[in-house]
Amino acid sequence: MAGGHWFVLQSIAWGRMFVTFARHDSLAMALIETFDGRHPCRLCVQIQEGRQQEAQKSEKLPWDKPEKMPELFCEARRVALPPASTSLAVAPPVRLDFFYHFVESPPKPPPRAGVAVL
């Protein structure tokens, strides 16, 4: 997820902090206290710990960085395919006999608009 989940959680934490600080101070002061880093909430602390744990795990994985990519991919080799047929193959004609029983012929004589039938 490339850290997107941490951004979403941090945004939620900042929103909650701003609302909490705005109840006691002005909006400007609440905004300053929210983003100054000196007044973290419990969620901010948990997010920071989670980011650090994730960073420690990613340092242990050798394939997390492109320069340490494991040799999982085989060397691409050319595959020889048989040549395509040059003769013109004639396909059998398509018969639609099984659809004929669905088709109804038009009524005879054709109906005429505006003529009332009694």
C-alpha positions as CSV (number, residue, x, y, z in Angstrom):
1,M,0.0,0.0,0.0
2,A,3.1,2.2,0.0
3,G,2.2,3.9,3.3
4,G,-1.2,5.1,2.3
5,H,-2.9,3.5,5.3
6,W,-0.6,5.5,7.6
7,F,-1.6,8.7,5.9
8,V,-5.3,7.9,6.3
9,L,-4.9,7.0,10.0
10,Q,-2.7,10.1,10.6
11,S,-5.3,12.3,8.9
12,I,-8.0,10.9,11.1
13,A,-5.9,11.5,14.2
14,W,-5.2,15.1,13.2
15,G,-8.9,15.7,12.6
16,R,-9.8,14.4,16.1
17,M,-6.9,16.4,17.7
18,F,-8.1,19.6,16.0
19,V,-11.7,19.1,17.2
20,T,-10.5,18.4,20.7
21,F,-8.1,21.4,20.9
22,A,-10.7,23.7,19.3
23,R,-13.1,23.0,22.2
24,H,-10.7,24.7,24.6
25,D,-8.8,27.2,22.5
26,S,-9.3,29.3,19.4
27,L,-9.2,27.7,15.9
28,A,-5.7,29.2,15.2
29,M,-4.3,27.9,18.5
30,A,-6.0,24.5,17.9
31,L,-4.4,24.3,14.4
32,I,-0.9,25.1,15.9
33,E,-1.2,22.6,18.7
34,T,-2.4,19.9,16.2
35,F,0.6,20.2,13.9
36,D,3.4,21.3,16.2
37,G,4.4,17.8,17.2
38,R,4.5,18.6,20.9
39,H,1.0,17.5,21.7
40,P,0.5,14.0,20.1
41,C,-2.6,12.0,20.9
42,R,-2.6,8.2,21.7
43,L,-3.4,7.4,18.0
44,C,-0.5,9.5,16.8
45,V,1.8,7.6,19.2
46,Q,0.5,4.3,17.9
47,I,0.9,5.4,14.3
48,Q,4.5,6.4,14.9
49,E,5.2,3.0,16.6
50,G,3.6,1.2,13.7
51,R,5.6,3.1,11.1
52,Q,8.8,2.3,13.0
53,Q,7.9,-1.4,13.2
54,E,7.1,-1.5,9.5
55,A,10.4,0.2,8.7
56,Q,12.3,-2.3,10.8
57,K,10.6,-5.2,9.1
58,S,11.3,-3.8,5.6
59,E,15.0,-3.4,6.5
60,K,15.2,-7.1,7.2
61,L,13.6,-8.1,3.9
62,P,16.3,-8.2,1.2
63,W,13.9,-7.8,-1.7
64,D,12.2,-4.7,-0.5
65,K,14.7,-2.5,-2.2
66,P,15.4,-2.8,-6.0
67,E,19.1,-3.1,-5.6
68,K,18.6,-6.1,-3.3
69,M,16.0,-7.8,-5.6
70,P,16.3,-11.6,-5.4
71,E,16.9,-13.6,-8.5
72,L,13.3,-14.7,-8.9
73,F,12.9,-13.9,-12.5
74,C,14.3,-16.3,-15.1
75,E,16.2,-15.0,-18.1
76,A,13.9,-14.3,-21.0
77,R,14.6,-16.7,-23.8
78,R,13.3,-16.7,-27.3
79,V,10.7,-19.3,-28.0
80,A,10.5,-20.9,-31.4
81,L,7.0,-21.2,-32.6
82,P,6.0,-23.2,-35.7
83,P,5.4,-21.0,-38.7
84,A,1.9,-20.0,-39.5
85,S,0.1,-22.0,-42.2
86,T,0.3,-20.4,-45.6
87,S,-2.5,-22.5,-47.2
88,L,-6.0,-21.1,-47.2
89,A,-8.2,-23.2,-45.1
90,V,-11.8,-23.2,-46.2
91,A,-14.1,-23.2,-43.3
92,P,-17.4,-25.1,-43.7
93,P,-20.4,-22.9,-44.4
94,V,-22.4,-22.0,-41.3
95,R,-25.9,-23.4,-41.3
96,L,-28.5,-21.7,-39.3
97,D,-31.1,-24.5,-39.6
98,F,-31.7,-24.6,-35.8
99,F,-32.8,-20.9,-35.8
100,Y,-35.6,-21.3,-38.4
101,H,-38.2,-22.6,-36.0
102,F,-37.8,-19.3,-34.0
103,V,-38.6,-17.1,-37.0
104,E,-42.2,-16.4,-37.7
105,S,-43.4,-15.3,-41.1
106,P,-45.3,-12.0,-41.2
107,P,-49.1,-12.2,-41.0
108,K,-50.9,-12.5,-44.4
109,P,-52.4,-10.2,-45.4
110,P,-50.3,-7.5,-43.7
111,P,-52.2,-5.4,-41.2
112,R,-53.3,-2.0,-42.4
113,A,-53.0,1.1,-40.2
114,G,-56.3,2.9,-39.4
115,V,-58.6,0.1,-40.5
116,A,-60.9,-1.2,-37.9
117,V,-61.5,-4.9,-38.0
118,L,-64.9,-6.1,-36.8
